[in-house]
Amino acid sequence: MHDALISAIKEHAHVIHLKSKDYDPIIDAAKTARIVLIGDSTHGTKEFYSERAEITRRLIIEHGFNAVAIEGDWPDAYNIHRYINNFDNTKAEDVLAKFERFPTWMWQNNEVLQFIIWLRAYNNLHKGKFGIGFYGLDLYSMHKSIHEVISYLKKVDKKAAEVAMLRYSCLDSFIKKPQMYTYATYAKLIESCEENIVQQLVDLRRNAFEYLKKDGFVAEDEFFYAEQNAKLVKDAEEYYRSLYRGEDSSWNLRDKHMAQTLYDIIKYTSAKSWHPTKIVLWAHNSHIGDARATEMSQRHEVNLGQLVRQKYGDEALLIGFSTYEGQVTAASNWGETPENKDLLPALPNSHSDIFHRAELGNFILNLREKNKATEILKQPLLQRFVGVIYHPETELLSHYFHASLTKQFDFFVHIDNTNALEAITAIPKLETEELEETYPTGL
């Protein structure tokens, strides 16, 4: 089977040289897409960032995509949104410096820096039109989101801000160590804060009309930003309780939160711009690729790719990335300083190993096509995933699972030899001692 697959790949792969025009097959397929999800097989590979930025630029210019969402925290990503839409007079480097939670290098890097500078220039060039938006989908900013909800209410309703502070004070003892909230609620040492947090979201929505009496898009944006922060606090509180509850996996709660945030963004921006939003989403392959095609389904886990496919069907385009070997930016343990590590050659007969043995270098596979390669790739093979932590000494156990590539993605980009992501700063700033929420893989 492996020899037959190598032969089929040689026949059907689209060889690329990391030039913009190389991505024509993907760009053509995206003409009818509403959501393009672009993954990475490591969180520390330069080419994965640079190439998905190039694909995203082309989608914006050629197909009118008008929003970008990332596997990042809502408040931090919203600082980028404000920057690229000229709401704040600040430098791009200062905006990225606000990503203070480990792993900082995922977004504090030169590829993202150049991309957001380009987005700001694009929006400036198209003044008068609805600007490109930039949003974060993740839920690991509970303390920041609480602060942002209260800050918003202080500007529009000081009495409501006082009520919010009282309600959120239930979490005061756990802001720096939210995992302790998990233990305390599980052991029934304290009552859950759920009721207070849900009521805060309900009240915010109930008073929306009063808060939106201000004129202009900025007022709408500020309320939407505050509302999403309040929803994030609600979901994060449930997430931390779920770690011992055992009903839904914490993974499912996280990806369902990211999917719902994505739908909220699409609904809000579509209504605001008077035409359907077309959005590009950046996240790890493990979030982007359809979970039903991987071992995750055996654990009853779902992910963004699956949820978006189920909702949008063929209007969703799922793109994965892989590499055979090179260097990668990663930490050895949670919270430690990132290193430039050697990425071991892919394990024998894994997807990346077979792609390497095809001796084509870099290429794209259109997995929607019916041919010998896509037929064989329906069979599960080992696939590598590296998050922000890399353990080469236990690579098979720590960084591989079985997956059917054809069922997992619509397109797959293989870059045979890759380089480490260039972080703007090498020192992660830990403003909280948050739970190692993506342990052990950092996905």
Buried (B, 14 or more C-beta within 10 A) or exposed (E): EEEEBBBBBBEBBBEBEBEEEBBEBBBEBBEEBBBBBBBBBBBBBBBBBBBBBBBBBBBBEEBEBBBBBBBBBBBBBBBBBBBBBEBEEEEBEEBBBBBBBBBBBBBBBBBBBBBBBBBBEBBEEEEEEBBBBBBBBBBBBBBBBBBBBBEBBBEBBEEBBEBBBEBBEBBEEBBEBBBBBBBBBEEEEBEBBBEBBBBBBEBBBEBEEEBBEEEEEEBBBBBBBBBBBBBBBBBBBBBBBBBEBEEBBBBBBBBBBBBBBBBBBBEBBBEBBEEEBBBBBBBBBBBBBBBBBBBBBEEEBBBBBBBBBEBBEEBBBBBBBBBBBBBBBBBBEBEEEBBBBEBBEBBEEBBBBBBBBBEBBBBBBBBBEEBBBBEBBEEBBBBBBBBBBBBBEEBEEBBBBBBBBBBBBBBBBBBBBBBBBBBBBBEBEEEBEBBBBBEBBBB
